Each structure stands twice: as C-alpha cells, then as structure tokens.
Amino acid sequence: MTPTSHYVQLCGREIHYTAWGDASLPPLIMWHGLARTGRDFDDIAAELAGTYRIICPDTLGRGYSQWSADPDNEYCLAFYARQAQALVDALGFQTVRWVGTSMGGAIGTKAGATTLKGRITHLVLNDNGPALAQPAIERIKAYAGNPPQFDTVSELENFYRTVYKPFGWLSDAQWRRLAETSTRRMPNGKVTPHYDPAMVRQFIAHPDDYALWPEYDALDMPVLVMRGVDSDLLLQDTAEEMTRRGPKAELAVIQGCGHAPALNVPDQIELVRRFLTQ
C-alpha cells in the first residue's frame, strides 16, 4: 500500500501529511521527531493501514510543510498542539489514537493535556518523556541547528546512517528511503536535510518546553512508553517514574537501539499494534 499526499491550512500555515488506510477506519495520528518527517512511519503505517486511517503530518518547518515566518512563537509545543487540534478538527475526527516519536510524543503529551484533552484515547511515547536528559538535547541541537550540505544524496545518506545509527537496524532500502524523503536541494546545488534550521529556536525561545511533568500527570488515557535500551535522551529512571505517576504508563524497553526506535521491525510494530487495540 502507498500513502496519499495532502495539504491543509492549520492556524494560518500550510501543513503536509500523508494518509494511509480507508477513510472509514478509526483514526490514528503518527507524529515524527524533531528533525524528521512523517515518512519515518512508512513501515509501521503500511502494516497497520488495514486497521486504521493513519495520518502522518510533517511538522511546521519540516518536509513539505510551510516554514514559519515567526519562528520564536511558532516553533514550540504550544503551537504544534494547536495545529494538532486544528488537524483533528479539519479531518472530522472526534477521538484519535496517537503514536509519537521523540518530539511527536511531546506534542501528544502537550495536546493530550490541553488542546485535545479527552480526545486522545491511546498514547504511544516512542523514546519520549516529560523530562529529557540535557546532554542529549545538546547533542541533537548541535547537528539539527547547523545542518550540513553535501554534493550528493549518497553523501547525505552516509551522514544519516551515522547520526541516526541509534535508530537501530534499518535495511539498505530503508536507509535509502530515509535519505530520499529527508533531502532538499539548495540554490547552490548541494543537498541538505529537509527542514528549516530555525526550528531549533525552540530550545532558545522556549528553554523549558520539554519539561512536561504537569501535562503528563494530567493525562487520562492509557500510555505506552517505548524506551531504546541505549537511549541517552529518555533515561531509565525517568521512564520508570512514568509508570508510577500520572497515567501510570506501560513501559517497554526496546533492545538494539537508542534514541529512537525506528518502528520498522516486526517486534516493535506488534508491540504498538497490541497496545492500540486494548
């Protein structure tokens, strides 16, 4: 199955999303990480498309979505959560399931406690939690805020294979697809990652944006936390605390990867499938 491509105006900005599955099926939002795109979910979406209507947005400033003209006010979880509500409303969904990787999980947490309170029925937080390790944030800022440029897509793919090695196992074809769906060509002819570098202004203009314990404690739906065993962003102590407070999440530690599991192999897909049906 291949996805269909769509564009919608949300809070005054054009947002791109891919859709999988029949429109009559229960809706499932899959939201990607900080410097990624909705195409990261191709493998799991293809597997679950017989059960759900799956919507995979490109966050503002990423992929084919519009770049913000007001980075300091719009590249932040509060604005993303407003756009998430606008997306759900525009598509006519009353309630949704939500799978969020890294930043996509934080958006789900923020929206689940505010703009979409009572409307997210199941929440999967893929290597994300309400407290993140600062050294890992600094690592992500370092590569995301100053994206490299290369002469060829092959060179950019090699960069992705290095920086995203913690995703775990990907086939050669999956690495190639990741590269091709994450590439834009510059006016000088070089290629670079497909996002607005200004999106890292979030960490400057909103330094506490990912401190989400109050929002997490307010969640009232079942939550599954997937933590890469080698993750340097979601620490084990934080993940365990998430099982004791707020929605008392179910915790699954994923072997063979760090930040963040790619949700591209059968064991990970089946874990998500089982949780979403409970």
Buried (B, 14 or more C-beta within 10 A) or exposed (E): EEBEEEEBEBBEBEBBBBBBBEEEBBBBBBBBBBBBBBBBBBBBBBBBBEBBBBBBBBBBBBBBBBBBEEBEEBBBBBBBBBBBBBBBBEBEBEBBBBBBBBBBBBBBBBBBBBBBBEBBBBBBBBBBBBBBBEEBBEBBBEBBBEBEBBEEBEBBBBBBBEBBEBBBEBEEEBBBBBBEBBBEEEEEEBBBBBBBBBBBBBBEBBEEBBEBBEBBEBBEBBBBBBBBEEBBBBBEEBBEBBBEEBBEBBBBEBEEBBBBBBBBBEEBBEBBBEBBEE
